[in-house]
Amino acid sequence: MATQAITEAKPLPQPIPFGETVDYRTSPSATDVLDAWFAANPQAKPVHTEAWDVSRSDIYAEDRWQPIFAEMRAQAPVNKVTGTPFGDYWNVTTIKAIQHVESLPELYSSSWEHGGITIAERREDQGDELQLPMFIAMDRPQHTGQRRTVAPAFTPAEMERMSTEIRARTGEVLDSLPYGETFDWVDKVSIELTTGMLSLLFGFPWKDRRLLTYWSDWAGDVELGLAPELIDQRLEILHEMAHYFQRLWVERMNAEPTPDLISMMIHSEAMSSMSPQEFMGNLILLIVGGNDTTRNTMSGIVHALDSFPEQRAIFESDPSVIPNAVQECIRFVTPLAHMRRTALEDADLFGNAVKKGDKIVLWYLSANRDESVFANADAIDLRRDNARRNVAFGYGIHRCVGARLAELQLRILLEEIHARRMRIKVTGAVERVRANFVHGFRKLEVQLEKF
């Protein structure tokens, strides 16, 4: 049972002394460390032999995933691949099929006990410390109670309360940008705005906000599981994150409740007695969910408008399209490529015999290009009348709890760009995330001009 597993979870090591946190500015990113490890261990590089094995990260880094998924949607929207570096799994590639699976949470489990929410397989040499319960990777009833705890942070009333500060910070960041000089939009804007938002949500110290991005990258890189020698390094970084937040937890334990997420967890029946592993798991969920997704969409919007100049002209001439443009850009970017479920019983999935224990991978990235739903799906259309049908936030009981906040941040960003008559042109390096889970940009060099 989940309760027993949590109770028996191992305690974390003793906290590191205050003031000795990692310097994210000089520490290599998770991607850089993994690249160096594979370069030194070429024999360990994952080998993908099946044409429809879309667990391979190179197709996303090189932005050539589209025709592979289009072929699957046309020939076999639900199909099984075997013998991959991530084990055997079912590809689910259309909106109809994904919504069907997500509508049956009692049959298709999200629980960490059965495999969790990513394509990665649990390795025996990883031990128990990387088995981190989080409410997105729980089934009912545990999922229900913990989700209800954090949901009040994302109500319409809270969005209204936070909107003034979000707009002010967005304006400050945009006003600090140089015109006529090349700079990295990911670093100067996308990361800065999302870490600022997370700092607000957690009541996190402003001076250390970039640690949230550093931790998020180490937590969300699925391919790190293919490099067993990096397990200890990853654990050390995640422990440091947990200890930093434990300090904040202790500070607020005896204080009056406040609207930040840590206080909400402390003062809730469902989450106040979490084990260290469960606390760390939910932190990773909230950090990756609030950081990687919005960050990559903020970058993807800029790249998409530059790639489709006729749509940029619509945006510049008609700001009334902005609310719908947010939905369309979320669809087009799809910042989390997939979620995973595990079959708890044998089942028929649109004529396919799924067996108990089978891994089901829901490719949101593919579903949001589903030609049966979205005409001319590989292009952005800021006036697309059904853009809101996208499944980038998931569907059913696990639909992203922070979806409203992400939409608010993106809408304010586009409004403030338009108010400044700011045109962002891609003029330099474009480097995409090399991963099969998080989908977006590591670098996006741009220049500004007025329209």
C-alpha positions in Angstrom: 0.0 0.0 0.0 1.1 3.6 -0.7 0.7 4.6 2.9 2.9 1.8 4.2 5.6 2.6 1.5 5.6 6.2 2.5 5.8 5.5 6.2 8.8 3.2 5.6 10.7 5.7 3.4 14.3 6.3 4.4 15.1 9.7 6.0 17.2 12.1 4.1 20.8 12.7 5.2 21.5 15.6 7.6 20.9 19.0 6.1 23.9 20.9 4.7 24.9 24.0 6.6 23.0 27.2 5.6 24.8 29.3 3.0 26.6 26.3 1.4 24.1 25.7 -1.5 25.4 25.0 -4.9 26.4 27.9 -7.2 24.1 27.4 -10.2 26.2 29.9 -12.2 29.3 27.7 -12.2 27.8 24.2 -11.9 27.1 22.4 -15.1 23.5 21.7 -16.1 22.1 18.2 -16.1 22.2 18.0 -19.9 25.9 19.0 -20.0 26.8 16.4 -17.4 24.9 13.7 -19.2 26.4 14.7 -22.5 29.9 14.5 -21.0 29.1 11.1 -19.4 27.9 9.6 -22.7 31.0 11.0 -24.5 33.2 9.2 -22.0 31.0 6.1 -22.1 30.0 5.7 -25.8 29.1 2.1 -25.3 26.3 3.2 -22.9 24.6 5.4 -25.5 21.1 4.2 -25.9 20.4 2.3 -29.1 17.0 2.8 -30.7 16.2 0.3 -33.5 12.4 0.6 -34.0 11.1 3.3 -36.4 8.3 4.3 -34.0 10.4 4.3 -30.9 9.9 8.0 -30.1 11.6 7.8 -26.7 14.9 8.8 -28.5 15.8 12.4 -27.5 17.7 13.3 -30.7 14.4 13.7 -32.7 13.3 16.4 -30.3 16.7 18.2 -30.1 16.8 18.2 -33.9 13.1 19.1 -34.3 12.3 16.2 -36.6 9.7 14.3 -34.6 6.7 15.6 -36.6 6.7 13.2 -39.5 7.2 10.2 -37.3 4.1 10.9 -35.2 2.1 11.9 -38.3 2.9 8.4 -39.8 1.7 6.8 -36.6 -1.5 8.8 -36.4 -2.3 7.8 -40.0 -1.4 4.1 -39.8 -1.7 3.0 -36.2 -2.7 5.7 -33.6 -2.2 3.1 -30.9 0.8 0.9 -31.4 3.4 -1.1 -29.4 7.2 -0.8 -29.6 9.5 -3.3 -27.9 13.1 -3.7 -26.9 13.8 0.0 -26.4 16.2 1.5 -23.9 13.1 2.4 -21.9 11.6 -1.0 -22.2 8.4 -2.0 -24.1 5.6 0.5 -24.3 2.4 1.5 -26.1 2.4 4.8 -28.1 -0.9 6.7 -27.9 -0.9 9.5 -30.4 -4.3 11.1 -30.9 -6.6 13.3 -28.8 -9.4 10.8 -28.8 -7.2 7.9 -27.6 -5.4 10.0 -25.0 -8.7 11.3 -23.5 -10.1 7.8 -23.4 -7.1 6.6 -21.4 -7.1 9.6 -19.1 -10.8 9.2 -18.5 -10.2 5.7 -16.9 -7.8 6.4 -14.0 -8.9 3.2 -12.2 -7.8 1.1 -15.2 -4.8 3.1 -16.3 -2.8 4.1 -13.2 -0.6 7.1 -12.7 0.8 5.8 -9.4 4.5 5.8 -8.6 4.0 2.3 -7.2 3.2 1.0 -10.7 5.7 3.0 -12.7 4.8 6.7 -12.4 4.2 9.3 -15.0 7.3 9.2 -17.3 8.5 6.7 -19.8 11.5 5.9 -17.7 11.8 2.4 -16.1 12.8 2.0 -12.5 16.3 0.4 -12.3 17.2 -1.9 -9.5 20.5 -0.1 -9.1 18.7 3.2 -8.3 17.5 2.1 -4.9 14.4 3.5 -3.2 15.6 7.1 -2.8 14.6 8.1 -6.3 11.1 6.7 -5.8 9.5 10.0 -5.0 5.7 10.0 -4.4 3.9 13.1 -5.7 0.2 13.7 -6.2 0.4 13.7 -10.0 1.9 10.2 -9.6 -0.8 8.9 -7.2 -4.2 7.4 -7.8 -7.4 8.2 -5.9 -8.0 8.7 -3.0 -4.4 9.9 -2.2 -4.3 12.1 -5.3 -7.6 13.8 -4.4 -6.6 15.0 -1.0 -3.2 16.3 -1.9 -4.4 18.0 -5.1 -7.1 19.8 -3.1 -4.4 21.1 -0.7 -2.6 23.1 -3.4 -5.6 23.9 -5.6 -6.5 27.1 -3.7 -3.3 28.7 -4.9 -4.6 28.6 -8.4 -8.2 29.8 -8.1 -9.5 32.7 -10.2 -9.4 34.9 -7.1 -5.7 34.1 -6.5 -5.0 34.7 -10.2 -6.5 38.2 -9.9 -4.5 38.8 -6.7 -1.2 37.9 -8.4 -1.8 39.5 -11.8 -0.7 42.9 -10.7 2.7 41.6 -9.5 3.1 39.4 -12.5 2.5 42.3 -14.8 4.9 44.6 -12.9 7.7 42.0 -13.0 7.0 41.2 -16.6 7.3 44.9 -17.5 10.5 45.2 -15.5 12.1 42.3 -17.4 11.0 43.5 -20.8 12.2 47.1 -20.1 15.7 45.8 -19.1 16.3 44.2 -22.6 18.6 45.8 -25.1 17.6 46.8 -28.6 19.9 46.1 -31.5 21.9 43.5 -29.6 21.8 39.8 -29.7 20.8 38.1 -26.4 19.4 34.8 -25.2 15.7 35.1 -24.7 15.6 31.9 -22.6 18.0 33.2 -20.1 17.0 36.9 -20.0 13.2 36.4 -20.1 11.8 32.9 -19.9 13.9 31.7 -17.0 13.7 35.1 -15.2 10.0 35.3 -15.4 9.3 31.7 -14.4 11.7 31.6 -11.5 10.2 34.9 -10.3 6.7 33.4 -10.4 7.9 30.3 -8.5 9.5 32.5 -5.9 6.2 34.2 -5.4 4.3 30.9 -5.1 6.7 29.3 -2.6 7.6 32.5 -0.8 11.1 31.5 -1.9 14.1 33.8 -1.3 14.5 36.1 -4.3 18.3 36.0 -4.3 18.3 32.2 -4.8 15.5 32.0 -7.3 17.7 30.6 -10.1 18.3 27.5 -8.0 14.8 26.6 -8.9 15.7 26.3 -12.6 18.9 24.3 -11.7 17.0 21.9 -9.5 14.2 21.6 -12.1 16.6 20.5 -14.9 18.2 17.8 -12.7 14.8 16.6 -11.5 13.0 16.5 -14.9 15.7 14.9 -17.2 14.3 11.4 -17.8 17.5 10.3 -19.6 19.6 10.6 -16.5 18.2 7.3 -15.5 20.2 5.7 -18.4 23.4 6.7 -16.7 23.7 4.8 -13.4 27.0 6.5 -12.5 25.2 9.8 -12.2 22.6 8.6 -9.6 24.6 9.8 -6.6 25.2 13.2 -8.1 21.5 13.5 -9.0 20.5 12.5 -5.5 22.9 14.9 -3.9 21.4 17.8 -5.9 17.8 16.7 -5.1 18.7 16.3 -1.4 20.1 19.8 -1.4 16.8 21.1 -2.8 14.9 19.2 -0.1 17.0 20.6 2.7 16.6 24.1 1.4 12.9 23.7 1.4 12.9 21.9 4.8 14.4 25.1 6.2 11.5 27.1 4.8 9.1 24.5 6.1 10.5 24.8 9.7 10.4 28.6 9.5 6.6 28.5 8.6 5.6 25.6 10.7 4.6 27.7 13.7 3.6 30.8 11.8 0.2 31.9 10.8 -1.0 30.4 7.5 -0.1 32.4 4.3 -1.1 31.9 0.7 2.2 30.4 -0.4 2.3 26.7 -1.3 4.6 25.6 1.6 2.3 27.1 4.2 -0.7 25.5 2.5 1.0 22.1 2.7 2.1 22.6 6.4 -1.4 23.6 7.5 -3.3 20.8 5.6 -4.5 17.5 6.8 -3.6 15.7 3.6 0.1 16.9 3.4 1.2 18.0 6.8 2.7 14.6 7.7 4.5 13.9 4.5 7.7 11.8 4.6 10.9 13.5 3.3 10.5 11.5 0.0 7.0 12.6 -0.5 7.8 16.2 0.3 10.7 16.1 -2.2 8.4 14.5 -4.8 5.8 17.1 -4.5 8.4 19.9 -4.6 9.7 18.4 -7.9 6.2 18.3 -9.3 5.5 21.9 -8.5 8.9 23.2 -9.6 9.1 21.2 -12.9 5.4 21.9 -13.5 5.8 25.7 -12.8 9.2 26.1 -14.3 9.8 24.0 -17.4 6.4 24.2 -18.9 5.8 27.9 -18.8 9.5 28.7 -19.5 9.5 26.6 -22.7 6.2 28.0 -23.8 7.5 31.6 -23.3 10.4 30.7 -25.6 8.3 28.7 -28.0 5.9 31.7 -28.5 8.8 33.9 -29.7 10.2 31.2 -32.0 6.7 30.5 -33.5 5.9 34.1 -34.2 9.3 34.5 -35.9 8.7 31.4 -37.9 5.2 32.5 -39.1 5.6 36.2 -39.9 2.0 36.4 -41.2 0.8 35.4 -37.8 3.2 37.9 -36.1 1.6 40.6 -38.3 -1.9 39.5 -37.0 -0.6 39.7 -33.4 1.0 43.2 -34.0 -2.1 44.6 -35.6 -4.9 43.1 -33.5 -4.2 42.5 -29.8 -7.7 41.1 -29.3 -6.3 37.8 -30.5 -4.0 37.5 -27.5 -6.2 35.2 -25.3 -6.7 32.7 -28.1 -3.0 33.1 -29.2 -2.0 31.8 -25.7 -4.0 28.6 -26.3 -2.7 28.2 -29.8 0.9 28.7 -28.7 0.5 26.2 -25.9 -0.9 23.7 -28.4 1.9 24.3 -30.9 4.7 24.2 -28.3 3.4 21.4 -26.0 6.1 21.9 -23.3 5.7 18.4 -21.8 5.9 15.8 -24.6 4.3 12.9 -22.8 2.8 11.3 -19.7 2.8 7.6 -18.9 0.1 5.3 -17.4 0.3 1.7 -16.4 -2.5 -0.8 -17.1 -3.9 -2.4 -14.0 -5.9 -5.0 -15.9 -6.0 -6.5 -19.4 -8.0 -4.1 -21.6 -9.0 -3.5 -25.2 -7.6 -0.1 -26.3 -9.2 0.7 -29.7 -8.7 -2.9 -30.9 -5.3 -3.4 -29.2 -4.9 -6.0 -26.5 -3.3 -4.2 -23.6 -2.1 -6.5 -20.8 -1.9 -5.9 -17.1 1.3 -4.1 -16.3 1.8 -2.7 -19.8 3.3 0.8 -20.1 1.0 3.3 -21.9 2.7 6.5 -23.1 0.4 9.4 -23.9 2.1 11.6 -26.5 0.6 15.1 -26.0 3.0 16.4 -28.5 1.5 14.2 -31.2 -2.1 14.7 -30.1 -1.8 18.5 -30.4 -0.9 18.0 -34.0 -3.8 15.7 -34.6 -5.0 16.5 -38.1 -8.5 15.2 -37.4 -8.9 17.9 -34.8 -6.6 20.7 -35.9 -6.5 21.8 -39.5 -3.0 22.6 -40.8 -1.8 21.4 -37.4 1.9 22.0 -38.0 1.4 25.8 -38.4 0.2 28.3 -35.8 -3.0 30.1 -36.4 -3.7 32.7 -33.7 -7.4 32.8 -34.7 -7.8 29.0 -34.6 -11.3 28.5 -33.3 -10.7 25.3 -31.4 -7.2 26.0 -30.1 -8.5 25.4 -26.5 -9.0 21.7 -27.4 -5.3 21.1 -26.9 -4.2 18.5 -24.4 -0.9 20.2 -23.4 -2.2 20.3 -19.8 -3.5 16.8 -19.8 -7.1 15.7 -19.4 -9.3 14.3 -16.6 -8.4 14.2 -12.9 -4.7 14.8 -13.6 -5.2 17.9 -15.7 -2.5 20.5 -14.7 -3.6 22.2 -11.4 -1.6 25.3 -12.4 -3.0 25.7 -15.9 -4.7 29.0 -15.1 -1.5 30.5 -13.8 0.5 29.4 -16.9 -2.2 30.9 -19.1 -2.2 34.2 -17.1 1.6 34.5 -17.3 1.6 33.9 -21.0 -1.2 36.3 -21.7 0.4 39.1 -19.6 3.7 38.5 -21.5 2.1 38.9 -24.9 0.1 42.0 -23.7 3.2 43.7 -22.4 5.2 42.8 -25.5 2.4 44.4 -27.6 2.1 47.4 -25.4 5.8 48.1 -26.0 5.4 47.5 -29.8 8.3 45.0 -29.3 9.2 42.7 -32.2 11.4 39.8 -31.3 13.5 38.4 -34.2 15.5 35.2 -34.0 18.9 36.1 -35.2 21.3 33.7 -33.6 21.7 30.2 -32.1 18.6 28.1 -31.5 19.2 25.1 -29.2 16.4 22.8 -28.2 16.1 20.6 -25.1 17.4 17.1 -25.8 14.8 15.1 -23.9 11.7 13.0 -24.5 9.7 14.5 -21.6 10.4 18.2 -21.3 10.0 19.9 -24.8 11.4 23.3 -25.5 14.5 25.5 -25.8 17.8 25.7 -24.1 18.9 28.8 -26.0 17.1 31.2 -28.3 19.3 34.2 -29.5 17.2 37.2 -30.6 17.3 40.9 -31.3 14.6 43.5 -30.6 13.1 46.1 -32.8 10.0 48.2 -32.8 7.0 47.5 -35.0 
